[in-house]
Amino acid sequence: MSRHTPVVTGVAWRHVWIWVVLISAGHVGRTALDWRVPTDDFTLRSAATSYFAIALFATAGLSAAWPSRSALAGVLAGLVISVTSAATSLFGSLTLLAIWHDPATMIAIRGSGGLDEVFTLPLVMIVPATIVAALGALAGKGLAWSLRSDLAQ
């Protein structure tokens, strides 16, 4: 391990922690909403949480790539964010289940896709989330290049 590894890790963590918190809060919040305020129509909830996650991952990729002028930085940020937020989302959902496991909540859980969905979705989303962050990273690198070109003139 290089003597620079802690510094690089610290810089990386300072960039990604807010995205991890926001994405995990979105997943755990949606889970709590589904369990505590059941519905028969998940269309609006699904659209809102999907677009929220897409916007966060794209912005995270862009914000990592822009200052570094490196699309790879945005892709790596997206991967780290998606893996870390999957872990924290799973922990948050387990915590909710430990708190709320009464019969009414268990019925609501089954009606909202079940525990399988709650505990597999964060893991399944790692690859698509990283791809979305990569698209944001490409936009960030393009913006950095465009602004640098404009400033050079």
Residue frames as a rotation matrix with the C-alpha (Angstrom) as fourth column:
MET 1
0.586 0.810 0.000 0.00
0.810 -0.586 0.000 0.00
0.000 0.000 -1.000 0.00
SER 2
-0.177 -0.634 0.753 1.37
0.616 -0.668 -0.418 3.37
0.768 0.390 0.508 -1.01
ARG 3
-0.678 -0.110 -0.727 1.85
0.685 -0.455 -0.570 6.13
-0.268 -0.884 0.384 1.52
HIS 4
-0.932 0.343 -0.119 -0.48
-0.363 -0.859 0.361 8.22
0.021 0.380 0.925 -0.69
THR 5
-0.647 0.707 -0.287 -3.36
0.425 0.646 0.634 5.73
0.634 0.288 -0.718 -0.45
PRO 6
-0.280 0.594 -0.754 -4.95
0.901 -0.107 -0.419 7.31
-0.330 -0.797 -0.506 2.68
VAL 7
-0.648 0.011 -0.762 -4.82
-0.081 -0.995 0.055 10.75
-0.758 0.097 0.646 1.05
VAL 8
-0.894 0.316 -0.316 -6.40
-0.324 0.029 0.946 9.52
0.308 0.948 0.077 -2.18
THR 9
-0.523 0.721 -0.454 -9.03
0.728 0.655 0.201 7.58
0.442 -0.225 -0.868 -0.24
GLY 10
-0.404 0.332 -0.853 -9.81
0.643 -0.560 -0.522 10.67
-0.651 -0.759 0.013 1.84
VAL 11
-0.792 0.092 -0.603 -10.20
-0.414 -0.806 0.422 12.86
-0.448 0.584 0.677 -1.22
ALA 12
-0.805 0.508 -0.307 -12.41
-0.013 0.501 0.865 10.24
0.593 0.701 -0.397 -2.89
TRP 13
-0.436 0.668 -0.603 -14.59
0.894 0.400 -0.204 9.85
0.105 -0.628 -0.771 0.20
ARG 14
-0.571 0.201 -0.796 -15.07
0.219 -0.897 -0.384 13.62
-0.791 -0.394 0.469 0.53
HIS 15
-0.836 0.263 -0.481 -16.44
-0.549 -0.413 0.727 13.64
-0.008 0.872 0.490 -3.00
VAL 16
-0.640 0.555 -0.532 -18.79
-0.056 0.656 0.753 10.66
0.767 0.511 -0.388 -2.76
TRP 17
-0.904 0.257 -0.340 -20.23
0.418 0.374 -0.828 10.69
-0.086 -0.891 -0.446 0.76
ILE 18
-0.602 0.724 -0.338 -22.99
-0.488 -0.668 -0.562 13.20
-0.632 -0.173 0.755 0.02
TRP 19
-0.322 0.465 -0.825 -24.13
-0.855 0.231 0.464 11.17
0.407 0.854 0.323 -2.99
VAL 20
-0.761 0.005 -0.649 -24.15
0.180 0.963 -0.203 7.98
0.624 -0.271 -0.733 -0.91
VAL 21
-0.854 0.456 -0.252 -26.27
0.184 -0.189 -0.965 9.68
-0.487 -0.870 0.077 1.75
LEU 22
-0.424 0.723 -0.545 -28.75
-0.797 -0.584 -0.156 11.11
-0.431 0.368 0.824 -0.80
ILE 23
-0.358 0.264 -0.895 -29.15
-0.660 0.606 0.443 7.88
0.660 0.750 -0.043 -2.77
SER 24
-0.833 0.028 -0.552 -29.44
0.345 0.807 -0.479 5.71
0.432 -0.590 -0.682 0.34
ALA 25
-0.782 0.581 -0.225 -31.95
-0.094 -0.468 -0.879 8.13
-0.616 -0.666 0.421 1.88
GLY 26
-0.359 0.655 -0.665 -34.00
-0.933 -0.240 0.268 7.96
0.016 0.717 0.697 -1.32
HIS 27
-0.454 0.142 -0.880 -34.10
-0.238 0.932 0.273 4.16
0.859 0.333 -0.390 -1.27
VAL 28
-0.846 0.107 -0.523 -34.75
0.511 0.443 -0.737 3.79
0.152 -0.890 -0.429 2.45
GLY 29
-0.752 0.598 -0.279 -37.28
-0.383 -0.740 -0.553 6.63
-0.537 -0.309 0.785 2.39
ARG 30
-0.314 0.631 -0.709 -39.15
-0.857 0.134 0.499 5.01
0.410 0.764 0.499 -0.49
THR 31
-0.611 0.045 -0.791 -39.09
0.186 0.979 -0.089 1.68
0.770 -0.201 -0.606 1.36
ALA 32
-0.899 0.275 -0.340 -40.52
0.311 -0.145 -0.939 3.30
-0.308 -0.950 0.045 4.50
LEU 33
-0.566 0.717 -0.407 -43.20
-0.766 -0.640 -0.062 5.04
-0.305 0.276 0.911 2.44
ASP 34
-0.347 0.416 -0.840 -44.23
-0.558 0.628 0.542 1.79
0.754 0.657 0.014 0.76
TRP 35
-0.658 0.024 -0.753 -44.40
0.451 0.813 -0.369 -0.02
0.603 -0.582 -0.546 4.09
ARG 36
-0.796 0.288 -0.532 -46.11
0.436 -0.336 -0.835 2.68
-0.419 -0.897 0.141 6.15
VAL 37
-0.159 0.746 -0.647 -48.36
-0.539 -0.615 -0.575 4.26
-0.827 0.257 0.500 3.49
PRO 38
-0.582 -0.103 0.806 -49.38
0.404 0.824 0.397 1.34
-0.706 0.557 -0.438 1.25
THR 39
-0.113 0.540 -0.834 -50.85
-0.769 -0.579 -0.271 1.95
-0.629 0.611 0.481 -2.19
ASP 40
0.423 0.302 0.854 -52.17
0.281 0.853 -0.441 -0.12
-0.861 0.427 0.276 -5.07
ASP 41
0.891 -0.111 0.441 -50.62
0.406 -0.245 -0.881 2.12
0.206 0.963 -0.173 -7.73
PHE 42
0.398 -0.845 -0.358 -46.85
0.535 -0.103 0.838 2.50
-0.745 -0.525 0.411 -7.56
THR 43
0.473 -0.186 0.861 -46.53
0.849 -0.164 -0.502 4.38
0.235 0.969 0.080 -10.86
LEU 44
0.805 -0.122 0.581 -45.85
-0.113 -0.992 -0.051 7.83
0.582 -0.024 -0.813 -9.42
ARG 45
0.781 -0.532 0.327 -43.59
-0.364 0.037 0.930 6.54
-0.507 -0.846 -0.165 -6.64
SER 46
0.434 -0.626 0.648 -41.57
0.672 0.704 0.230 4.43
-0.600 0.336 0.726 -9.08
ALA 47
0.538 -0.203 0.818 -41.17
0.666 -0.493 -0.560 7.26
0.517 0.846 -0.130 -11.55
ALA 48
0.875 -0.170 0.453 -40.18
-0.343 -0.878 0.334 9.77
0.341 -0.447 -0.827 -8.86
THR 49
0.650 -0.661 0.376 -37.59
-0.244 0.287 0.926 7.52
-0.720 -0.694 0.025 -7.22
SER 50
0.441 -0.486 0.754 -36.20
0.820 0.559 -0.120 6.34
-0.364 0.672 0.645 -10.57
TYR 51
0.596 -0.185 0.781 -35.73
0.449 -0.730 -0.515 9.87
0.666 0.658 -0.352 -11.92
PHE 52
0.896 -0.289 0.338 -34.32
-0.445 -0.559 0.699 11.00
-0.013 -0.777 -0.629 -8.56
ALA 53
0.524 -0.720 0.456 -31.69
0.185 0.619 0.764 8.25
-0.831 -0.316 0.457 -8.66
ILE 54
0.435 -0.341 0.833 -30.88
0.899 0.114 -0.423 8.87
0.050 0.933 0.356 -12.33
ALA 55
0.787 -0.097 0.609 -30.40
0.024 -0.982 -0.187 12.60
0.616 0.162 -0.771 -11.67
LEU 56
0.814 -0.494 0.307 -28.18
-0.440 -0.177 0.881 11.94
-0.380 -0.851 -0.361 -8.66
PHE 57
0.407 -0.692 0.596 -25.94
0.509 0.714 0.481 9.42
-0.758 0.108 0.643 -10.42
ALA 58
0.492 -0.207 0.846 -25.61
0.800 -0.274 -0.533 11.55
0.342 0.939 0.031 -13.56
THR 59
0.841 -0.149 0.521 -24.78
-0.246 -0.962 0.120 14.62
0.483 -0.229 -0.845 -11.47
ALA 60
0.734 -0.605 0.308 -22.30
-0.180 0.264 0.948 12.66
-0.655 -0.751 0.085 -9.36
GLY 61
0.349 -0.601 0.720 -20.50
0.848 0.529 0.031 11.46
-0.399 0.600 0.694 -12.49
LEU 62
0.583 -0.066 0.810 -20.48
0.502 -0.755 -0.422 14.96
0.639 0.653 -0.407 -13.94
SER 63
0.898 -0.182 0.400 -19.23
-0.389 -0.753 0.530 16.57
0.205 -0.632 -0.747 -10.74
ALA 64
0.574 -0.750 0.329 -16.35
0.148 0.490 0.859 14.09
-0.806 -0.444 0.392 -10.48
ALA 65
0.239 -0.471 0.849 -15.31
0.945 0.315 -0.091 14.39
-0.225 0.824 0.520 -14.12
TRP 66
0.851 0.197 0.487 -15.60
0.382 -0.868 -0.316 18.14
0.360 0.455 -0.814 -14.58
PRO 67
0.827 -0.554 0.093 -12.88
-0.520 -0.692 0.501 19.38
-0.214 -0.463 -0.860 -12.19
SER 68
0.181 -0.795 0.579 -10.57
-0.088 0.573 0.815 16.44
-0.980 -0.198 0.033 -12.91
ARG 69
0.151 -0.001 -0.988 -11.21
-0.958 -0.247 -0.146 16.54
-0.244 0.969 -0.038 -16.68
SER 70
-0.880 -0.458 -0.126 -11.33
-0.472 0.871 0.133 12.76
0.049 0.176 -0.983 -16.45
ALA 71
0.097 0.934 -0.344 -14.31
-0.790 0.283 0.544 10.66
0.606 0.219 0.765 -17.49
LEU 72
-0.191 -0.253 -0.948 -12.71
0.230 0.928 -0.294 7.77
0.954 -0.274 -0.119 -15.62
ALA 73
-0.984 -0.149 0.096 -12.98
-0.043 -0.325 -0.945 9.75
0.172 -0.934 0.313 -12.38
GLY 74
-0.348 0.931 0.107 -16.74
-0.937 -0.348 -0.021 10.04
0.018 -0.107 0.994 -12.93
VAL 75
0.228 0.384 -0.895 -17.11
-0.430 0.864 0.261 6.36
0.873 0.326 0.362 -13.75
LEU 76
-0.551 -0.516 -0.656 -15.13
0.358 0.563 -0.745 5.35
0.754 -0.645 -0.125 -10.66
ALA 77
-0.894 0.307 0.328 -17.14
-0.449 -0.579 -0.681 7.76
-0.019 -0.755 0.655 -8.53
GLY 78
0.021 0.963 -0.268 -20.35
-0.930 0.117 0.348 6.20
0.366 0.242 0.898 -9.88
LEU 79
0.066 -0.064 -0.996 -19.12
-0.007 0.998 -0.065 2.70
0.998 0.012 0.066 -9.09
VAL 80
-0.856 -0.437 -0.276 -18.01
0.278 0.060 -0.959 3.60
0.435 -0.898 0.070 -5.56
ILE 81
-0.693 0.663 0.283 -21.24
-0.720 -0.617 -0.318 5.50
-0.036 -0.424 0.905 -4.91
SER 82
0.160 0.834 -0.528 -23.45
-0.771 0.439 0.460 2.69
0.616 0.333 0.714 -6.21
VAL 83
-0.138 -0.269 -0.953 -21.67
0.271 0.915 -0.297 -0.04
0.953 -0.299 -0.053 -4.24
THR 84
-0.950 -0.287 -0.121 -21.50
0.198 -0.258 -0.946 2.00
0.240 -0.923 0.302 -1.04
SER 85
-0.547 0.816 0.189 -25.10
-0.837 -0.537 -0.106 3.22
0.015 -0.216 0.976 -1.28
ALA 86
0.108 0.547 -0.830 -26.25
-0.378 0.795 0.474 -0.36
0.920 0.263 0.292 -1.94
ALA 87
-0.495 -0.381 -0.781 -24.62
0.515 0.594 -0.617 -1.44
0.699 -0.708 -0.098 1.31
THR 88
-0.994 0.112 -0.007 -26.02
-0.064 -0.612 -0.789 1.48
-0.092 -0.783 0.615 3.31
SER 89
-0.303 0.936 -0.181 -29.47
-0.872 -0.196 0.448 1.03
0.384 0.293 0.876 1.74
LEU 90
-0.018 0.242 -0.970 -29.47
0.057 0.969 0.241 -2.64
0.998 -0.051 -0.032 2.72
PHE 91
-0.795 -0.319 -0.515 -28.48
0.523 0.068 -0.850 -1.71
0.306 -0.945 0.113 6.27
GLY 92
-0.854 0.510 0.106 -31.18
-0.518 -0.810 -0.277 0.98
-0.055 -0.291 0.955 6.38
SER 93
-0.061 0.868 -0.492 -33.84
-0.703 0.313 0.639 -1.42
0.709 0.385 0.591 5.11
LEU 94
-0.261 -0.103 -0.960 -32.79
0.441 0.872 -0.213 -4.05
0.859 -0.479 -0.183 7.65
THR 95
-0.985 -0.102 -0.141 -33.11
0.173 -0.485 -0.857 -1.41
0.019 -0.869 0.495 10.35
LEU 96
-0.490 0.872 -0.012 -36.63
-0.844 -0.470 0.259 -0.55
0.220 0.137 0.966 9.16
LEU 97
0.064 0.507 -0.859 -37.55
-0.253 0.841 0.478 -4.22
0.965 0.187 0.182 9.22
ALA 98
-0.640 -0.352 -0.683 -36.19
0.547 0.415 -0.727 -4.57
0.539 -0.839 -0.074 12.76
ILE 99
-0.951 0.310 0.002 -38.34
-0.243 -0.741 -0.626 -1.61
-0.193 -0.596 0.779 13.85
TRP 100
-0.066 0.976 -0.208 -41.48
-0.918 -0.141 -0.371 -2.43
-0.391 0.167 0.905 11.84
HIS 101
-0.877 -0.180 -0.445 -42.31
-0.363 0.855 0.370 -6.10
0.314 0.486 -0.815 11.52
ASP 102
-0.498 0.800 0.334 -45.91
-0.383 0.143 -0.913 -6.12
-0.778 -0.582 0.235 12.74
PRO 103
-0.293 0.429 0.854 -48.52
0.636 0.755 -0.161 -8.03
-0.714 0.496 -0.494 10.69
ALA 104
0.757 0.616 -0.217 -49.87
0.271 -0.598 -0.754 -4.90
-0.594 0.512 -0.620 8.95
THR 105
0.268 -0.752 -0.603 -46.37
-0.757 -0.551 0.352 -3.91
-0.597 0.362 -0.716 7.82
MET 106
-0.619 -0.509 0.599 -45.64
-0.099 0.806 0.583 -7.43
-0.779 0.302 -0.549 6.60
ILE 107
0.238 0.778 0.581 -48.82
0.711 0.268 -0.650 -7.29
-0.661 0.568 -0.490 4.49
ALA 108
0.837 0.036 -0.545 -47.74
-0.224 -0.888 -0.402 -3.92
-0.498 0.459 -0.735 3.09
ILE 109
-0.194 -0.978 -0.070 -44.29
-0.625 0.068 0.778 -5.34
-0.756 0.195 -0.625 2.32
ARG 110
-0.461 0.082 0.884 -45.80
0.466 0.869 0.163 -8.22
-0.755 0.487 -0.439 0.36
GLY 111
0.564 0.802 0.195 -48.05
0.632 -0.268 -0.727 -5.77
-0.531 0.533 -0.658 -1.50
SER 112
0.761 -0.313 -0.568 -45.13
-0.431 -0.899 -0.081 -3.54
-0.486 0.307 -0.819 -2.50
GLY 113
0.507 -0.582 -0.636 -42.93
-0.649 0.228 -0.726 -6.18
0.567 0.780 -0.262 -4.09
GLY 114
0.931 -0.059 -0.361 -41.76
0.249 0.826 0.505 -8.07
0.269 -0.560 0.784 -1.04
LEU 115
0.690 -0.722 -0.050 -38.49
-0.189 -0.246 0.951 -8.22
-0.698 -0.647 -0.306 0.80
ASP 116
0.222 -0.612 0.759 -36.81
0.836 0.521 0.175 -9.71
-0.503 0.596 0.627 -2.27
GLU 117
0.528 0.035 0.848 -37.26
0.655 -0.652 -0.381 -6.43
0.540 0.758 -0.367 -4.11
VAL 118
0.975 -0.131 0.182 -36.10
-0.214 -0.786 0.579 -4.34
0.068 -0.604 -0.794 -1.16
PHE 119
0.520 -0.808 0.276 -32.91
-0.226 0.182 0.957 -6.34
-0.824 -0.560 -0.088 -0.72
THR 120
0.093 -0.518 0.850 -32.01
0.816 0.529 0.234 -7.09
-0.571 0.672 0.471 -4.35
LEU 121
0.841 0.327 0.431 -32.79
0.532 -0.645 -0.549 -3.77
0.099 0.691 -0.716 -6.05
PRO 122
0.781 -0.589 -0.206 -29.81
-0.464 -0.768 0.441 -1.87
-0.418 -0.249 -0.874 -4.58
LEU 123
-0.078 -0.844 0.531 -27.48
-0.042 0.534 0.844 -4.65
-0.996 0.044 -0.077 -5.75
VAL 124
0.191 0.249 0.949 -29.06
0.877 0.391 -0.279 -5.00
-0.441 0.886 -0.144 -9.19
MET 125
0.951 0.302 0.068 -28.76
0.303 -0.863 -0.403 -1.24
-0.064 0.404 -0.913 -9.72
ILE 126
0.313 -0.904 -0.293 -24.97
0.171 -0.250 0.953 -1.12
-0.934 -0.348 0.076 -9.34
VAL 127
-0.484 -0.545 0.684 -24.25
0.738 0.166 0.654 -1.62
-0.470 0.822 0.322 -13.05
PRO 128
0.230 0.589 0.774 -27.01
0.890 -0.449 0.078 0.66
0.394 0.671 -0.628 -14.46
ALA 129
0.912 0.087 -0.400 -26.15
0.298 -0.812 0.503 3.35
-0.281 -0.578 -0.766 -11.90
THR 130
-0.012 -0.991 -0.131 -22.50
0.317 -0.128 0.940 3.21
-0.949 -0.031 0.315 -12.89
ILE 131
-0.362 -0.036 0.932 -23.50
0.932 0.025 0.363 3.54
-0.036 0.999 0.024 -16.56
VAL 132
0.695 0.660 0.284 -25.61
0.651 -0.746 0.141 6.61
0.305 0.087 -0.948 -15.77
ALA 133
0.675 -0.538 -0.505 -22.69
0.128 -0.588 0.799 8.11
-0.726 -0.604 -0.328 -13.82
ALA 134
-0.333 -0.815 0.475 -20.46
0.653 0.165 0.739 7.38
-0.681 0.556 0.477 -16.84
LEU 135
0.100 0.451 0.887 -22.83
0.927 -0.367 0.082 9.34
0.362 0.814 -0.454 -19.07
GLY 136
0.964 0.212 -0.160 -22.71
0.263 -0.850 0.457 12.21
-0.039 -0.483 -0.875 -16.59
ALA 137
0.276 -0.947 -0.165 -18.92
0.314 -0.073 0.947 11.89
-0.908 -0.313 0.277 -16.55
LEU 138
-0.295 -0.338 0.894 -18.76
0.945 0.033 0.325 12.21
-0.139 0.940 0.310 -20.32
ALA 139
0.603 0.575 0.553 -20.87
0.614 -0.777 0.138 15.35
0.510 0.256 -0.821 -20.09
GLY 140
0.885 -0.301 -0.355 -18.61
0.144 -0.548 0.824 16.70
-0.443 -0.781 -0.441 -17.32
LYS 141
-0.124 -0.967 0.223 -15.46
0.598 0.107 0.794 16.02
-0.792 0.232 0.565 -19.29
GLY 142
-0.092 0.166 0.982 -17.04
0.960 -0.247 0.132 17.63
0.265 0.955 -0.137 -22.34
LEU 143
0.890 0.440 0.118 -17.97
0.380 -0.860 0.341 20.71
0.252 -0.258 -0.933 -20.36
ALA 144
0.550 -0.764 -0.337 -14.49
0.203 -0.269 0.942 20.96
-0.810 -0.587 0.007 -18.88
TRP 145
-0.334 -0.677 0.656 -12.95
0.814 0.143 0.563 20.65
-0.475 0.722 0.503 -22.34
SER 146
0.233 0.535 0.812 -15.39
0.859 -0.505 0.086 23.17
0.456 0.678 -0.577 -23.82
LEU 147
0.977 0.137 -0.165 -14.78
0.206 -0.813 0.545 25.74
-0.060 -0.566 -0.822 -21.09
ARG 148
0.198 -0.974 -0.112 -11.03
0.365 -0.033 0.930 25.25
-0.910 -0.225 0.349 -21.27
SER 149
-0.297 -0.251 0.921 -11.21
0.951 0.008 0.309 25.77
-0.085 0.968 0.237 -25.07
ASP 150
0.617 0.614 0.492 -13.29
0.637 -0.757 0.147 28.92
0.463 0.223 -0.858 -24.60
LEU 151
0.869 -0.320 -0.376 -10.88
0.135 -0.579 0.804 30.32
-0.475 -0.750 -0.460 -22.01
ALA 152
-0.031 -0.957 0.287 -7.88
0.661 0.196 0.725 29.65
-0.750 0.213 0.627 -24.25
GLN 153
0.068 0.125 0.990 -9.25
0.962 -0.270 -0.032 31.91
0.263 0.955 -0.138 -26.98
